[in-house]
């Protein structure tokens, strides 16, 4: 589903204009990004939790040359689905 299709569905289900649905979705995405950037998890009851985790540095291999390289440590975003979402999807 594209962002435009999501906005259309939000607008129809919440009885909003597409412009209002777009602003709401953009605001939600911005808030989630800011919270994760500040190190805060974003739990959504019945849906899941967006969280950041630290990925340790590790050894990798350059596929072109076969040379061993070090892949730097970094922070990555993870999503953990909630129980009701898992049950709904069948996972």
C-alpha positions in Angstrom: 0.0 0.0 0.0 1.4 3.4 -1.0 1.2 6.5 1.2 -1.4 8.0 -1.0 -3.6 4.8 -0.7 -3.1 4.9 3.1 -4.2 8.6 3.2 -7.3 7.7 1.1 -8.3 4.9 3.5 -7.7 7.1 6.6 -9.8 9.9 5.1 -12.6 7.5 4.3 -12.6 5.6 7.6 -12.2 8.7 9.8 -14.5 10.9 7.7 -11.7 13.4 7.1 -10.7 15.2 4.0 -7.6 13.8 2.2 -5.7 17.0 3.2 -6.6 16.5 6.9 -5.7 12.8 6.7 -2.3 13.7 5.1 -1.5 16.2 7.8 -2.5 13.7 10.5 -0.3 10.9 9.0 2.6 13.3 8.5 2.3 14.5 12.1 2.2 10.9 13.3 5.4 10.0 11.3 7.2 13.1 12.6 6.3 12.4 16.2 7.4 8.8 15.9 10.7 9.8 14.3 11.4 12.5 17.0 10.6 10.1 19.8 12.9 7.4 18.4 15.6 10.0 17.8 15.4 11.0 21.5 15.7 7.3 22.6 12.1 6.8 23.5 10.0 3.8 22.5 6.6 4.4 20.9 4.2 1.7 22.1 0.8 1.6 20.5 -1.6 -0.6 22.5 -3.1 -3.3 20.4 -0.7 -2.6 17.5 2.9 -2.8 18.5 6.0 -0.9 19.6 8.5 1.1 17.6 11.9 1.0 19.4 15.6 1.6 18.7 18.3 -0.9 19.5 22.1 -0.7 19.3 23.6 -3.0 16.7 27.2 -4.0 17.6 30.1 -3.6 15.2 30.9 -6.7 13.3 33.1 -8.2 10.6 31.7 -8.5 7.1 33.1 -9.3 3.7 33.2 -7.0 0.6 31.4 -9.1 -2.0 33.4 -7.7 -4.9 36.9 -8.2 -3.5 36.3 -10.8 -0.8 38.3 -8.6 1.6 37.2 -8.6 5.3 35.8 -5.3 6.5 34.6 -3.9 9.8 30.9 -2.8 9.8 30.5 0.0 12.3 28.1 -0.1 15.2 24.9 1.7 14.7 21.4 2.3 16.1 18.6 0.7 14.2 14.8 0.9 14.4 12.8 -2.2 15.2 9.0 -2.8 15.2 7.6 -5.5 17.6 4.0 -6.3 16.7 1.5 -6.6 19.6 -0.4 -9.7 20.4 -3.7 -8.5 18.8 -1.9 -7.6 15.6 -0.2 -11.0 15.5 -3.5 -12.7 16.1 -5.2 -10.7 13.4 -2.6 -11.4 10.8 -2.2 -15.0 11.8 1.4 -14.9 13.0 
